[in-house]
Amino acid sequence: MEISKKSSIKFVILLGLVSLLADVTYEGARSITGPFLAILGASATVVGIVAGLGELIGYSLRLVSGYIADKTGKYWTITILGYFLNLVAVPFLALAGNWQIAAILIVTERIGKAIRTPARDAMLSHATKQMGAGWGFGLHEAMDQIGAMLGPIIVSLVLFFKGGYRHGFFILFIPAILAITVLFLAKFLYPRPQDLEVNVPKIETKGFPRVFWIYLAAVALIAAGYADFPLIAYHFKKISLSSDTIIPIFYAVAMGVDAIAALLFGRLFDKIGMSSLIFAAVISSFFAPLAFLGNFQFAFLGVILWGIGMGAQESIMRAAVGGMVNRDKRATAYGVFNTGYGIAWFLGSALMGILYDISIPALVIFSAAAQLASIPLFLLARKNEK
């Protein structure tokens, strides 16, 4: 069955709207989890480990959820279940009485995201084949990050008027309900997203191609060197770089930059392929020295560079995977890819949390070096592309 490009774009926009509303919810929460954990008595090491552990468990589960999605074909069921867990955990943070309970809820939110991401990305990969993988994933990421920008702004306004983190978590229940509503609408309109992909000859392979593993190693280095925002926010609060209401605004700016970068890098990826990832790695490697060693102005610039790197990671890095494997193994590939990414993110986050308590300059050196070390592997992956 031939499906129009217009239908593919509509599907991407619908899922983009779901992501927008979902990101208002959990990115709004993530903009203040660092300071919230600090208020509950957590150390920088705890913040780094909690953030990293959430990513580790979340990304590791994607290996299982991706495999199950491909084996059962229940892409929508798995996606809906994941979004439900992902979003419901956030409002309950308002009830957390200690950092241990808050940590469990933070990890639960990541688990929900883990369950739904491979299946959702596989569905997106079908639709983006006709409109360009880079542009399709870039458009989805841009909408996603509009929500990620609005969430922290809403939280910042709540803090300004109410003065409490718990009020901020509670108000995020509203976009959570809206996201689930739009998700069910998307399922109703597009019950079989795989039909959006024009049939192509199937290439029989026993596993994933060599370029996939080289690419995964490169992305793992990027993940290891990328400080999670809760640790950056923890640093801003600890040195009194800005007021509590400004920290979420920093995050909102980063998410806005992320959205613009996703669109630009998406177009760039469709034109020059893997080289766009090398360009992104060079730019993002400068965020750590600016964010952790600079004054207010340099820290602000560091957050902008951090947002640029996130825009690339969340758009073109996913787009590249879709072009490396067959459509019937794509959710599994996304699961493997995200598991490797998550393990590297956890190890890097935990190490940077420890380094922060010992030596901030050491944290900065590790962050920049790990990201720049990915460039030779990206070059090798580019040579191995078919």
C-alpha positions as MATLAB code, in Angstrom:
seq = 'MEISKKSSIKFVILLGLVSLLADVTYEGARSITGPFLAILGASATVVGIVAGLGELIGYSLRLVSGYIADKTGKYWTITILGYFLNLVAVPFLALAGNWQIAAILIVTERIGKAIRTPARDAMLSHATKQMGAGWGFGLHEAMDQIGAMLGPIIVSLVLFFKGGYRHGFFILFIPAILAITVLFLAKFLYPRPQDLEVNVPKIETKGFPRVFWIYLAAVALIAAGYADFPLIAYHFKKISLSSDTIIPIFYAVAMGVDAIAALLFGRLFDKIGMSSLIFAAVISSFFAPLAFLGNFQFAFLGVILWGIGMGAQESIMRAAVGGMVNRDKRATAYGVFNTGYGIAWFLGSALMGILYDISIPALVIFSAAAQLASIPLFLLARKNEK';
ca = [
       0.000    0.000    0.000;
       1.408    3.358   -1.006;
       1.294    5.971    1.709;
       1.738    9.665    1.001;
       4.558   11.745    2.387;
       1.911   14.000    3.919;
       0.597   11.114    6.038;
       4.107   10.379    7.265;
       4.624   13.999    8.288;
       1.279   14.025   10.131;
       2.279   10.920   12.072;
       5.633   12.429   13.058;
       3.876   15.609   14.195;
       1.342   13.655   16.269;
       4.077   11.729   18.069;
       5.972   14.981   18.343;
       3.001   16.520   20.159;
       2.916   13.561   22.550;
       6.616   14.072   23.231;
       6.105   17.817   23.653;
       3.519   17.309   26.393;
       5.477   14.473   27.974;
       8.603   16.611   28.088;
       6.727   19.450   29.744;
       6.063   16.885   32.476;
       9.329   15.067   33.064;
      11.817   17.662   31.850;
      10.064   20.228   34.014;
      10.695   17.861   36.913;
      14.300   17.110   35.899;
      15.118   20.826   35.918;
      14.745   20.860   39.706;
      15.545   17.290   40.808;
      19.180   18.212   41.510;
      18.374   21.066   43.927;
      15.400   19.078   45.313;
      17.669   16.138   46.179;
      20.131   18.579   47.742;
      17.388   20.012   49.964;
      16.461   16.469   51.013;
      20.070   15.913   52.135;
      21.713   14.208   49.147;
      25.385   14.813   48.320;
      26.833   15.506   44.865;
      27.913   11.863   44.667;
      24.335   10.745   45.386;
      22.946   13.155   42.772;
      25.404   11.873   40.164;
      24.701    8.225   40.985;
      20.914    8.656   41.092;
      20.919   10.470   37.740;
      23.257    7.895   36.244;
      21.443    4.920   37.775;
      18.170    6.113   36.324;
      19.779    6.264   32.905;
      21.506    2.880   33.369;
      18.356    0.998   34.369;
      16.273    2.896   31.862;
      18.587    2.360   28.921;
      19.325   -1.274   29.846;
      15.618   -2.099   29.833;
      15.404   -0.801   26.279;
      17.297   -3.882   25.162;
      14.448   -6.034   26.464;
      11.578   -3.781   25.420;
      12.981   -3.350   21.914;
      13.351   -7.106   21.452;
       9.828   -7.740   22.753;
       8.427   -5.059   20.444;
       9.979   -6.702   17.365;
       8.979  -10.216   18.433;
       5.366   -9.407   19.325;
       4.680   -6.501   16.986;
       2.868   -4.776   19.898;
       4.542   -1.430   19.292;
       1.590    0.646   20.413;
       0.879   -1.387   23.569;
       4.485   -1.143   24.731;
       4.658    2.558   23.891;
       1.488    3.372   25.839;
       2.587    1.349   28.888;
       5.938    3.121   28.922;
       4.436    6.582   28.669;
       2.062    5.834   31.533;
       4.889    4.896   33.935;
       7.089    7.675   32.590;
       4.524   10.372   33.305;
       2.709    9.205   36.442;
       5.914    9.040   38.520;
       6.470   12.808   38.250;
       3.517   14.185   40.280;
       4.297   11.709   43.077;
       7.625   13.472   43.658;
       5.524   16.120   45.408;
       4.881   13.547   48.150;
       8.490   12.362   48.603;
       9.590   12.858   52.214;
      13.259   11.936   51.796;
      15.855   11.655   49.037;
      15.573    7.854   48.946;
      11.884    7.969   47.971;
      12.578   10.754   45.492;
      15.378    8.664   43.975;
      13.014    5.697   43.485;
      10.494    7.903   41.685;
      13.219    9.462   39.515;
      14.369    5.975   38.494;
      10.743    4.865   37.892;
      10.251    7.775   35.495;
      13.344    6.631   33.578;
      12.059    3.033   33.507;
       8.857    4.178   31.836;
      10.828    6.046   29.216;
      12.933    2.943   28.651;
       9.924    0.750   27.980;
       8.383    3.009   25.333;
      11.387    4.468   23.511;
      12.561    1.598   21.211;
       9.008    0.841   20.037;
       8.248    4.526   19.473;
      11.517    5.138   17.611;
      10.899    2.106   15.421;
       7.470    3.523   14.501;
       9.052    6.898   13.788;
      11.720    5.292   11.595;
       9.004    3.949    9.281;
       7.503    7.406    8.777;
      10.834    9.201    8.315;
      11.931    7.101    5.346;
       9.911    9.232    2.931;
      10.705   12.628    4.460;
      14.384   12.079    5.273;
      15.551   10.357    8.447;
      17.517   13.342    9.711;
      14.697   15.792    9.087;
      12.030   13.453   10.495;
      13.856   12.712   13.729;
      14.988   16.335   13.902;
      11.391   17.569   13.635;
      10.267   15.140   16.318;
      13.131   16.195   18.579;
      12.390   19.889   17.998;
       8.789   19.430   19.154;
      10.038   17.285   21.999;
      12.356   20.046   23.138;
       9.734   22.756   22.895;
       8.043   20.825   25.673;
      11.353   20.426   27.466;
      11.725   24.204   27.322;
       8.173   24.943   28.496;
       8.347   22.492   31.408;
      11.168   24.249   33.282;
       9.568   27.646   32.587;
       6.309   26.450   34.153;
       8.217   25.085   37.137;
      10.138   28.338   37.468;
       6.878   30.315   37.514;
       5.440   27.962   40.138;
       8.547   28.483   42.278;
       8.267   32.221   41.808;
       4.637   32.398   42.922;
       4.400   29.470   45.352;
       7.980   29.118   46.499;
       8.057   25.314   46.708;
       9.416   22.430   44.612;
       6.479   20.204   45.570;
       3.989   22.588   43.966;
       6.080   22.396   40.800;
       5.939   18.597   40.676;
       2.199   18.528   41.352;
       1.204   20.976   38.586;
       2.964   18.752   36.011;
       0.121   16.237   36.311;
      -1.864   18.326   33.797;
       0.437   17.934   30.752;
       0.899   14.268   31.680;
      -2.824   13.601   31.188;
      -2.861   15.559   27.925;
       0.091   13.568   26.566;
      -1.612   10.236   27.185;
      -4.798   11.536   25.534;
      -2.971   12.555   22.329;
      -1.116    9.226   22.339;
      -4.405    7.321   22.176;
      -5.532    9.597   19.321;
      -2.359    8.781   17.387;
      -2.960    5.068   17.882;
      -6.523    5.427   16.621;
      -5.463    7.296   13.466;
      -2.353    5.196   12.714;
      -2.880    1.647   14.030;
      -0.114    0.276   11.745;
       2.761    2.798   11.457;
       4.902    0.244    9.607;
       2.691    0.812    6.572;
       4.156    4.318    6.318;
       7.468    2.897    5.112;
       7.758    2.147    1.419;
       8.706   -1.498    0.960;
      12.400   -2.070    0.283;
      14.274   -5.302   -0.467;
      15.133   -7.137    2.736;
      18.821   -7.777    3.364;
      19.359  -11.024    5.230;
      21.854  -10.665    8.086;
      22.614  -12.808   11.133;
      23.312   -9.783   13.296;
      23.929   -6.083   13.105;
      26.520   -4.767   10.631;
      30.047   -3.774   11.721;
      29.318   -0.091   11.248;
      26.587   -0.315   13.905;
      29.040   -1.483   16.580;
      31.663    1.109   15.663;
      28.999    3.766   15.764;
      27.756    2.539   19.143;
      31.289    2.769   20.595;
      31.571    6.380   19.405;
      28.212    7.341   20.872;
      29.112    5.613   24.166;
      32.096    7.951   24.548;
      29.834   10.949   23.990;
      27.428    9.631   26.638;
      30.195    8.950   29.169;
      31.463   12.506   28.925;
      28.076   14.203   29.056;
      27.144   15.527   32.507;
      23.453   15.212   33.298;
      21.723   18.503   34.035;
      20.918   17.637   37.683;
      24.662   17.681   38.399;
      25.064   20.990   36.561;
      22.107   22.421   38.501;
      23.574   21.068   41.732;
      26.791   22.947   40.959;
      24.933   26.192   40.237;
      23.079   25.952   43.555;
      26.136   24.946   45.585;
      28.235   27.912   44.460;
      25.198   30.233   44.500;
      25.703   31.060   40.829;
      22.036   32.039   40.544;
      18.746   31.939   42.442;
      16.543   28.839   42.574;
      14.085   30.373   40.102;
      16.825   31.025   37.512;
      18.191   27.457   37.412;
      15.074   26.081   35.643;
      15.357   28.982   33.180;
      18.894   27.844   32.353;
      17.459   24.426   31.576;
      14.648   25.925   29.516;
      17.193   27.844   27.429;
      19.166   24.635   26.886;
      16.014   22.854   25.713;
      15.155   25.686   23.336;
      18.650   25.515   21.862;
      18.253   21.728   21.694;
      15.102   22.141   19.557;
      16.795   24.491   17.073;
      19.929   22.343   16.940;
      17.850   19.210   16.258;
      16.292   20.798   13.158;
      19.608   22.163   11.872;
      21.560   18.976   12.507;
      18.700   16.920   11.061;
      18.989   18.742    7.750;
      22.778   18.576    7.948;
      22.681   14.818    8.561;
      20.559   14.239    5.446;
      23.210   16.119    3.425;
      26.578   15.048    4.885;
      25.745   12.031    7.063;
      28.179   11.019    9.831;
      30.287   14.173    9.479;
      27.504   16.127   11.190;
      28.056   14.058   14.338;
      31.745   14.929   14.381;
      30.869   18.606   14.158;
      28.428   18.234   17.068;
      31.009   16.430   19.235;
      33.548   19.224   18.795;
      31.014   21.909   19.766;
      29.628   20.112   22.823;
      33.083   19.267   24.212;
      33.397   22.887   25.380;
      30.296   22.896   27.623;
      31.970   21.436   30.742;
      34.769   24.008   31.210;
      32.307   26.835   30.703;
      29.524   25.428   32.916;
      31.682   24.166   35.789;
      34.534   26.688   35.824;
      32.971   29.898   34.545;
      31.054   32.784   36.060;
      27.371   33.427   35.341;
      27.950   34.527   31.727;
      30.298   31.661   30.848;
      28.049   29.155   32.602;
      25.136   30.405   30.510;
      27.202   29.852   27.338;
      28.145   26.398   28.604;
      24.468   25.515   29.036;
      23.818   26.641   25.450;
      26.592   24.351   24.147;
      25.197   21.567   26.327;
      21.828   22.089   24.625;
      23.412   21.926   21.160;
      24.999   18.590   22.008;
      21.735   17.216   23.362;
      19.964   18.286   20.177;
      22.374   16.202   18.143;
      22.246   13.222   20.496;
      18.461   13.042   20.577;
      17.898   13.486   16.840;
      20.588   12.526   14.342;
      22.142    9.863   16.553;
      18.789    8.058   16.470;
      18.324    8.764   12.763;
      21.610    7.067   11.902;
      20.576    3.798   13.562;
      17.473    3.478   11.397;
      19.592    3.392    8.247;
      21.936    0.671    9.487;
      19.561   -2.255   10.097;
      16.544   -3.974    8.533;
      13.084   -2.741    9.465;
      12.149   -5.984   11.261;
      15.134   -5.637   13.607;
      14.932   -1.915   14.153;
      13.329   -1.842   17.618;
      15.885   -4.411   18.767;
      18.677   -2.285   17.307;
      17.368    0.782   19.118;
      17.247   -1.275   22.311;
      20.883   -2.405   21.924;
      21.965    1.091   20.969;
      20.233    2.684   23.951;
      21.527    0.049   26.363;
      25.129    0.743   25.372;
      24.460    4.470   25.533;
      22.863    4.142   28.977;
      25.647    2.040   30.493;
      28.193    4.603   29.301;
      25.995    7.442   30.614;
      25.739    5.807   34.056;
      29.457    5.135   34.378;
      30.277    8.646   33.218;
      27.658   10.285   35.467;
      28.745    8.334   38.539;
      32.407    9.136   37.864;
      31.689   12.823   37.303;
      29.667   12.968   40.527;
      32.636   11.497   42.395;
      35.097   13.777   40.590;
      32.983   16.797   41.494;
      33.462   16.073   45.202;
      37.212   15.611   44.639;
      38.246   17.999   41.858;
      36.028   19.998   39.508;
      38.896   20.558   37.004;
      39.326   16.755   36.810;
      35.619   16.451   35.987;
      36.019   19.016   33.206;
      39.044   17.265   31.703;
      37.286   13.894   31.708;
      34.139   15.306   30.105;
      35.931   17.045   27.242;
      38.404   14.207   26.615;
      35.703   11.511   26.425;
      33.670   13.464   23.881;
      36.636   14.304   21.670;
      37.761   10.652   21.776;
      34.594    9.752   19.839;
      35.758   11.570   16.708;
      38.181    8.866   15.400;
      35.413    6.274   15.778;
      32.911    8.438   13.932;
      35.467    8.763   11.130;
      35.885    4.979   11.068;
      32.111    4.476   11.049;
      31.834    6.895    8.139;
      34.299    4.792    6.158;
      32.306    1.651    6.867;
      28.978    3.138    5.777;
      27.541    1.487    2.668;
];
